[in-house]
Amino acid sequence: GEALLETEAAKARGTALHLLLEQLPEHDPALWPDLAAGLLPEAADLAELLAEAQAALALPGLAAPPGGQVLLEVPLTAEIRGRRLYGAIDRLIVGPDLVTAIDYKSNAVVPQRPEDVPEGLLRQMGAYAEALAQIYPDRRIETAILWTRTAELMPLPRDIVRSAMQGATIP
């Protein structure tokens, strides 16, 4: 009943935020309010969604390094432990020496420390790290979660995501 409706509302909100985070950076920030209204014409909480997206996109850790680039919604396929895995990285920052995979999360409750991030998210980020290490073998790979609710970019220590992946069962 009510819990299912709350879950569906949270998923819809997350989808709306992802859309803004994907589309807004391609345009002049002065156009973002009109663009957001066009992308989400039914959103009753448009002002709140736009403010959350703007705060997240203002974070300095999301920019491309010199000589690098930022890619959005990057499809990823990799062979890990004999299994083919598929995913999509929300934001991939590719630099000459460092590649960072960032996943956007709009959870209402934001973990205080990387150690408190749900195991499933850590496994997901570990899978991204393993796949990216195959694609970019000569670069350091890092992962992070962008918590949109608090506009916080949380780097995930390699040992935490690696440990989560090692404990994972891949179907």
Number of C-alpha atoms within 10 A of each C-alpha: 5 7 8 9 10 11 11 12 12 15 14 13 17 18 14 20 23 19 15 22 23 17 15 20 13 9 10 9 11 8 10 19 16 10 18 22 14 10 16 17 10 9 15 9 10 18 13 11 20 21 12 20 24 20 14 21 20 11 13 9 15 17 13 15 15 8 8 14 14 15 14 16 15 13 10 14 14 18 13 13 9 8 10 11 16 13 15 14 19 20 22 22 20 20 17 13 12 15 22 24 22 24 23 19 18 20 15 11 9 15 13 9 10 16 13 10 16 11 17 12 15 24 21 17 27 25 24 28 23 17 21 22 16 12 12 14 10 11 16 15 20 22 21 20 22 23 21 25 17 15 17 16 19 19 17 20 13 15 10 18 25 18 14 20 22 12 10 15 8 11 6
